[in-house]
Amino acid sequence: MNEDQARDWAVRHFGEEAAARIDWFLDRVVVENDQQNLVSPSTIGTIWSRHAVDSAQLIPMADRADGQWIDIGTGGGFPGMIVAIAWPGRVALVEPRKKRAEFLQECVDGLGMGDRVTVHAAKIEAVPLQADIISARAVATVENLLRAAAHCGKQETRWLLPRGRLDEREIKTLKRQWRFVFHVEHSITSAESSIVILDRVEAR
């Protein structure tokens, strides 16, 4: 998927207005990347496919158009800011690094999304929200993530967890401490990547 194809994918799924707002955000990521390392410089040339669509592909997997979405470890804005732009529900961006959180807040304000998008400059353990959808892009192990964010989940919460590769041993270990239903979707942007989707998560 090249850059034109990636943007076209976003237009087809979310409309030209959303794609234009993503353009606005990506331009600011590129500029800010000179001040702090938001994304690997080697991925700037493929920012639409490598970061924007890689993030936006989670939205259809959420299978709902409203509610509360929490993105853990938003970093430079992926997937949380892309979700906030293209998905109409409430979104909480959780990023403990102050400078990155300040950048995210500036973008939320610049896009006029402050009425439904919040930035939490804190670790997920300190965020007192419950979510309908929780995402985290390659943040810690699944086990550590569930332990840290368990208070944010409900029986109905869907967890969307992009991973580089699915480690079946990790899933097996996870089942010793947690009950859940899971399936895996392959990333549309990389044959090497997958998205682990967990439902009905609860501690044993």
TORKOL-534863 format. One record per residue (C-alpha): z, x, y; residue in one letter. Coordinates in pm, whole numbers, padded with zeros to 5 digits, always signed. Each point is the difference from the previous one (the first is absolute). Layout:
<nodes>
ZXYA ...
</nodes>
This chain:
<nodes>
+00000+00000+00000M -00115+00164+00323N +00137-00079+00346E -00260-00267+00085D +00055-00171-00334Q +00376+00013+00050A -00016-00164+00341R -00248-00259-00129D +00245-00081-00281W +00271-00067+00258A -00231-00220+00207V -00093-00206-00305R +00362-00053-00099H +00178-00028+00335F -00263-00048+00272G -00146+00212+00277E +00296-00051+00234E +00243+00146-00254A -00239+00290-00069A -00023+00074+00373A +00381+00004+00025R +00014+00236-00296I -00254+00221+00183D +00236+00004+00300W +00291+00105-00219F -00193+00266-00192L -00116+00156+00328D +00364+00038+00100R +00094+00149-00334V -00268+00266+00047V +00127+00084+00350V +00367-00002-00103E -00076+00217-00300N -00027+00295+00237D +00363-00058+00100Q +00151-00083-00338Q -00140+00005-00352N -00064-00369-00071L -00280+00055-00253V -00151+00307-00159S -00259+00145+00243P -00244+00023-00290S -00005-00382-00023T -00081-00071+00366I -00373-00013-00075G +00060-00268-00263T +00282-00184+00175I -00155-00343-00050W -00037+00035-00376S +00285+00237-00075R +00264-00177+00209H -00111-00334+00151A -00167-00166-00300V +00237+00175-00239D +00274-00191+00187S -00184-00328+00059A -00085-00046-00368Q +00368-00089-00055L -00030-00319+00203I -00199-00204-00257P +00244+00121-00266M +00291-00151+00194A -00149-00340-00080D +00153-00170+00302R -00077-00036+00370A +00348-00029+00148D +00361+00100-00048G +00172+00336+00049Q -00164+00329-00100W +00199+00324+00000I -00185+00331-00012D +00225+00290-00099I -00077+00347+00131G -00280-00112+00232T -00048+00352+00134G -00315+00016+00208G -00062-00372-00053G -00129-00034-00354F +00005-00249-00146P +00239-00183+00235G -00194+00002+00329M -00325-00095-00172I +00179-00288-00171V +00156-00105+00332A -00343-00009+00166I -00187-00186-00275A +00271-00226-00150W +00149-00285+00207P +00358-00001-00127G +00307+00193+00115R -00001+00372-00072V +00285+00251+00014A -00099+00366+00023L +00275+00225-00135V -00031+00363+00107E +00310+00221+00032P -00170+00282+00192R +00062-00076+00367K -00319+00144+00144K -00218-00189-00246R +00196-00320+00059A -00055+00039+00375E -00374+00037-00058F -00005-00313-00217L +00190-00195+00265Q -00249+00108+00268E -00285-00126-00218C +00175-00330-00075V +00050-00051+00375D -00355+00107+00080G -00140-00254-00245L +00231-00275+00126G +00159-00057-00341M +00364+00026+00103G +00064-00369-00067D -00043+00046-00377R +00004+00375-00070V +00318+00207+00016T +00051+00376-00032V +00319+00123-00165H +00077+00366+00070A +00228+00017-00303A +00010+00047-00373K -00066-00312-00204I +00366-00008-00112E +00095-00089+00360A -00256-00280+00048V +00166-00344-00035P -00310-00203-00087L -00122-00183-00305Q -00371+00005-00069A -00264-00203-00177D -00212+00313-00037I +00113+00363-00008I -00245+00289+00014S +00050+00375-00015A -00285+00247-00017R +00100+00286-00231A +00362+00004+00123V +00242+00151-00255A -00002-00113-00360T -00017-00369-00082V +00353+00020-00139E +00144+00154+00317N -00196-00244+00214L +00134-00305-00184L +00354+00133+00021R -00027+00067+00375A -00169-00327+00090A +00151-00240-00254A +00193-00182+00274H -00333-00086+00168C -00143-00167-00308G +00026-00352-00136K -00100-00145-00335Q -00331-00105+00157E -00070+00331+00177T -00323+00178-00090R +00008+00380+00012W -00330+00176+00077L +00026+00370-00077L -00308+00221+00038P +00036+00308-00217R -00219+00303-00055G -00001-00061-00373R +00198-00238-00217L +00261+00189-00199D +00069-00215-00304E +00312+00203-00078R +00140-00101+00338E -00059-00367-00078I +00170+00040-00339K +00302+00165+00161T +00007-00271+00265L +00029-00275-00261K +00334+00139-00114R +00162-00097+00331Q -00222-00277+00138W -00163-00319-00118R -00342-00068+00148F -00353-00117-00066V -00268+00248+00096F -00370+00061+00001H -00223+00265+00148V -00300-00031+00228E -00242+00286+00050H -00054+00113+00357S -00339-00087+00146I +00002+00322+00201T +00084+00256-00268S -00056+00010-00374A +00307+00225-00020E +00237-00258+00153S +00164-00322-00112S +00228-00266+00141I +00303-00101-00204V +00091-00365+00060I +00350-00113-00096L +00124-00358-00011D +00334-00160-00093R +00190+00326+00046V +00372-00001-00079E +00253+00256-00114A +00112-00013-00362R 
</nodes>
